[in-house]
Amino acid sequence: MFTKSRHIKAFLFRHKAWVFVVVLSTLTFGVYFQVIRFDFVNFDDDTYVTENEVVQKGLTTEGLRYAFDVTSQNKAYWQPLTWLSHMLDCQLFGIKAVDPKGWTA
């Protein structure tokens, strides 16, 4: 029995980076897996997605101009990667995301 625990400790020591990655990934997945069934919230999702026709069209030329445009209306929150991410989500999943198994998010 003593040799088994020594082998386990040696294995964990040699592969501690991979063990850390697996444990951290498992914990992260466990915490965030529940959001798969969450719906839009009413804080700012209407401005960013549900009532934004440019974003709902997906990745288009108009959308790229919109994402990188700096106007007096949006210069305080210039965030092109956020806009592009929302556009890609709408293009891939629509306004109501559905996973491959058919569960609605």
Secondary structure, DSSP 4 states (H G I P E B T S, - for coil): -HHHHHHHHHHHHHTHHHHHHHHHHHHHHHHHGGGGG----TTTHIIIIIT-HHHHT-S-HHHHHHHH---TTTGGG--HHHHHHHHHHHHHH-SS-B-TT--B-
